[in-house]
Every structure is written in C-alpha cells, then in structure tokens.
Amino acid sequence: MSINIGGLQLKNPVLTASGTFGYGLEFADFIDLSRLGGIIVKGTTLEPRQGNPPPRMAETPQGMLNCVGLQNKGVDYFCQNIYPQVRQLGTNVLVNVSGSTVEDYAACAARVAALDDIPAIELNISCPNVRQGGMAFGVTAQGAASVVRAVRAVYGRTLIVKLSPNVTDIAEIARAVEGEGADAVSLINTLMGMAIDAERMKPVLSIKTGGLSGPAVKPVALRMVWQVYEAVRIPVIGLGGITSATDAVEFILAGASAVEIGTANFIDPTVSMKVIDGIGQYLDRHGLASVGDLVGRAH
Ligand SMILES: Cc1cc2nc3c(=O)[nH]c(=O)nc-3n(C[C@H](O)[C@H](O)[C@H](O)COP(=O)(O)O)c2cc1C
C-alpha cells in the first residue's frame, strides 16, 4: 500500500483534504489517525483570517457549496499551538499554505520549513473564495509559476501544488508548476458555483459565489487527473468527490499516485478508513502486488 510522492513516503495512498478535516485532532474520537497516509491541515496563511461572513455553506444535489474563505489563526498560531499536538500523530501532517501575495506565500512556507516534523506542504493556488490572491494565481501559467518559484526558493522539502479546475487548460498550469520545481501536483480544488434562494430572491451565500465539492464534481476531477497525468512527469494526487474505495481506485487508474478525501468526511467521519481497507481488498482481488502497479493503468 505504500507509495512515494516526490520524496514524501506514505504508508498508503489515502490523505484527508484541506479544510474538511480540521487539524485531524477533531477526528481522533472516530478513527485511528495513525492509519492514514497523511492529513492535510486547513488552509494556513501568514496572518490570521476571519473568513467570510455566514451563510457560507449550501447543500446542492450530490454536493455542497462553501465560501469559508480560508478562516484560520495564522501560521504562527499553528507553529506554537497546533504543531506540538499534531507532530506525533503517527502519520504525515502536511500544511496547506495560502496567501494574498507571492511574498505572503513564501513567508508562510518559510515558517513551515522550520518545523522538523512537517514533511511537505500543499500550496493552495486555487481557493475560489478569497478576493485577493488564492485562485488568482492558479488560473494563469505565469501566476502559478511565480508563486511556486518564490516558495521553492525557501522550501526544501516536498512541495505539492494544488491546482484550480476553474481554467481552460489545466495541463498547461501543471506543466508550468513542474517547470518551477514542484515535486507533485494535487487536483482538484472546488469548482466555482452559486445557489439562489427563490423565495428570498437572493443568492444563498454571503459572497454570492462559492466552491462546489462532493460527488457532483467527480467526473470533472477524474478527467483533469487523466489530462495532467499525461502532461507531467511528477506525481499527481487526485481528489474531488471521492466517497468510496472504488472512487479512489478510479482516480489511481486515471493517473493519481495518491488520493485525498474531502467532503465525504462530513457525511461519514470514518470514510477514510473504509477507503484504505477497500483499496487493499481491490489489490488482493486483482492479484496486484502494490498500489504503484495501478497508477495510470487505465491509459
Ligand atoms: C468547507 C471546505 C473548506 C475547504 N477549505 C480548503 C482550504 O482551506 N484549502 C484548500 O486547498 N482546499 C480547501 N477545500 C477544498 C478541498 O480540499 C477539496 O479540494 C475539494 O472540496 C474537492 O474535494 P471533495 O469533493 O472530496 O471535497 C475546502 C473544501 C470545503 C468543502
């Protein structure tokens, strides 16, 4: 079940997605966190952020919209208060780094680089719910490259870049970040959407638009993982709508070396364990020696 992602060794290919699993600690009553391949903590920025006002969630058919907007207490709070609690969970803890400017991203990544037990960061250049920065960097090859260049200069461990699906050609963005030294890419972040309350005759969400996630986005995510796998040589991490081991296997067959589970955690906090067990059973059933034998096999 083990797999290496650009220098990051995972005991199995299942991670939890940023923003849907807190700092992992919130799930400790439900699952054995040490069984996970990794935990990606909530989006972290240089300065504390309040996020957007409510309402910032809306349920949709087979999915949900959110406009949380990177609410977090800032990277220094993480280093002082959260890191001591998560550094010995027995799994890889990754920090999801976000910012408004290139300098913000680099300064935040440099702080995380000083933490010995954080083996990798996931650079979020794809958040659709903040006015400045976030997705703005992830929707052009040039913008994406500029953030990765600045972070690569200060961060020596595994650098995963999380891509936005809100683009015309995701393969082009993936190639640009690979060119700047990213060790892996993860995709997808949420798809821009909106909901309108017909009775109130108003948008449901406070900032009108939000990011769509959950099973509704899975076919889009799968297509993008397929395209990016063909475009780059670095490992791809796939996510978007995974709720079962079969979903995870489909992403791996499309080219993902590992997967992340997001919205499904809200429905079933034990889903990640079921996905890990189910991938193992799938390998046995098909007489495969390792997860690596499955990666990209549908091509
Ligand atoms: C409530 C919520 C908060 C999120 N916060 C973040 C975040 O802070 N950073 C990030 O990179 N992605 C964030 N995401 C996106 C997820 O990590 C994931 O990319 C997306 O939801 C698609 O996967 P899923 O369909 O399995 O949820 C968030 C998603 C949700 C639903």
The ligand as a Tripos MOL2 file, in Angstrom:
@<TRIPOS>MOLECULE
LIG
   31    33     1     0     0
SMALL
NO_CHARGES

@<TRIPOS>ATOM
      1 C1        -15.6520   23.5080    3.7010 C.3       1 LIG1
      2 C2        -14.4650   23.3710    2.7800 C.ar      1 LIG1
      3 C3        -13.2830   24.0510    3.0790 C.ar      1 LIG1
      4 C4        -12.1700   23.9310    2.2430 C.ar      1 LIG1
      5 N1        -11.0050   24.5870    2.5590 N.ar      1 LIG1
      6 C5         -9.9010   24.4100    1.7940 C.ar      1 LIG1
      7 C6         -8.6540   25.0200    2.1460 C.ar      1 LIG1
      8 O1         -8.5260   25.6920    3.1790 O.2       1 LIG1
      9 N2         -7.5810   24.8240    1.3130 N.ar      1 LIG1
     10 C7         -7.6790   24.0590    0.1730 C.ar      1 LIG1
     11 O2         -6.6900   23.8960   -0.5490 O.2       1 LIG1
     12 N3         -8.8520   23.4510   -0.1740 N.ar      1 LIG1
     13 C8         -9.9410   23.6100    0.6090 C.ar      1 LIG1
     14 N4        -11.1160   22.9840    0.2550 N.ar      1 LIG1
     15 C9        -11.1760   22.1540   -0.9660 C.3       1 LIG1
     16 C10       -10.9970   20.6640   -0.6540 C.3       1 LIG1
     17 O3         -9.7560   20.4060   -0.0220 O.3       1 LIG1
     18 C11       -11.1070   19.8270   -1.9530 C.3       1 LIG1
     19 O4        -10.1240   20.2550   -2.8710 O.3       1 LIG1
     20 C12       -12.4700   19.9390   -2.6330 C.3       1 LIG1
     21 O5        -13.5060   20.0170   -1.6920 O.3       1 LIG1
     22 C13       -12.7510   18.7790   -3.5920 C.3       1 LIG1
     23 O6        -12.7030   17.5330   -2.9360 O.3       1 LIG1
     24 P1        -14.0160   16.8030   -2.3120 P.3       1 LIG1
     25 O7        -15.0610   16.7700   -3.3880 O.co2     1 LIG1
     26 O8        -13.5550   15.4330   -1.8920 O.co2     1 LIG1
     27 O9        -14.4380   17.6350   -1.1530 O.co2     1 LIG1
     28 C14       -12.2490   23.1030    1.0850 C.ar      1 LIG1
     29 C15       -13.4300   22.4170    0.8000 C.ar      1 LIG1
     30 C16       -14.5330   22.5240    1.6270 C.ar      1 LIG1
     31 C17       -15.7880   21.7460    1.2970 C.3       1 LIG1
@<TRIPOS>BOND
     1     1     2 1
     2     2     3 ar
     3     2    30 ar
     4     3     4 ar
     5     4     5 ar
     6     4    28 ar
     7     5     6 ar
     8     6     7 ar
     9     6    13 1
    10     7     8 2
    11     7     9 ar
    12     9    10 ar
    13    10    11 2
    14    10    12 ar
    15    12    13 ar
    16    13    14 ar
    17    14    15 1
    18    14    28 ar
    19    15    16 1
    20    16    17 1
    21    16    18 1
    22    18    19 1
    23    18    20 1
    24    20    21 1
    25    20    22 1
    26    22    23 1
    27    23    24 1
    28    24    25 2
    29    24    26 1
    30    24    27 1
    31    28    29 ar
    32    29    30 ar
    33    30    31 1
@<TRIPOS>SUBSTRUCTURE
     1 LIG1         1 GROUP 0 **** ****
